[in-house]
Amino acid sequence: MKKIVLTGGGTAGHVTPNIALLPRLRELGYDIIYIGSYDGIEKQLIQAQNIPYYGISAGKLRRYFSWENFTDPFRVIKGYGQAHAILRKYSPDVVFSKGGFVSVPVVTAAGQLHIPTIIHESDMTPGLANKLAIPSATKVCCNFPETMQYLPAEKAVLSGSPIRQELLAGDRKAAMEFCGFTEDKPVLLIIGGSLGSVAVNTAVRGILPRLLDRFQVIHLCGKGNLDESLRGTKGYVQYEYIQEELPDLFALADIVISRAGANAICELLALRKPSILIPLPASASRGDQILNARSFASQGFSVMLEEEKITPDVLYDAVSDLYRKRHTYIEAMNNSSQSDAISIITDLIEKASGK
């Protein structure tokens, strides 16, 4: 039987593309296991897919001072040893990595064991984890044409991002019943990412009464970010995180406010959802979401707002304008070319595994 190890973690964006590949990998006859961190979000998401899960020690390489910077290298070394032992025992034909710091020891160990490895970079420029992994990789897939210049020419493949096919089959009526909404107002969906966004949550709630005059609002606010004072507000529902019902919520949404993680915006493109993208500011990231949002805005798929410049009036006006012009954005997305990422990546996996 063909064997594959999947890895990646830290945020849902480092896991969902792996999940999107599962149906096709199963069709191709692969036995699949997953290597992630002990207690990261990837563990919950992967175990829900009935995939054997192996947790390893994972450190984090920070761009700021922290005492943990002195101990995390030892966690990475421990994780490398654990990954090496798992790979030797399981003896996979190929490894596929979606990135995140937990993937670094896995990909490095695979390289030492001469196991072919495909990695995927979602953002415009490679993140630190993937920069460390690229020397051990057989091929490096990416979402944006601009990314190719940052990758070794012999390894770079423009693939796009694997999209979970179930996202395309949402049930609008089921979502309406789930949220308790009616047909008389359009629906605004806010997605702050799996960890939530304090800035986005605060901005949305600051104009909520005005929004509810015109829209019904679904607010995915992240773990620990529910506002109990808003429970029961007519036309407004809030959830920490939604998994099973997410395709239905997308089907119900007319427009979306979202962070600008590459996987999230690629899903919005595939679903043809006009969006306001509020990227993580450069002060809180390496600026990858800013580049992603600018690319989508320049192609006419989205509106970009800088978090530091958001005021109640700016956000409300942007939402109103996006809804008014939504058909223009939908047309631009309809005219875009969407790569068949799942086929491209699984073809690379087949070739790398020699199967």
Summary of the structure (lengths in Angstrom):
residues: 355
radius of gyration: 20.4
end to end distance: 10.2
largest distance: 60.3
contacts: 1234
relative contact order: 0.12
helix: 48%
strand: 16%
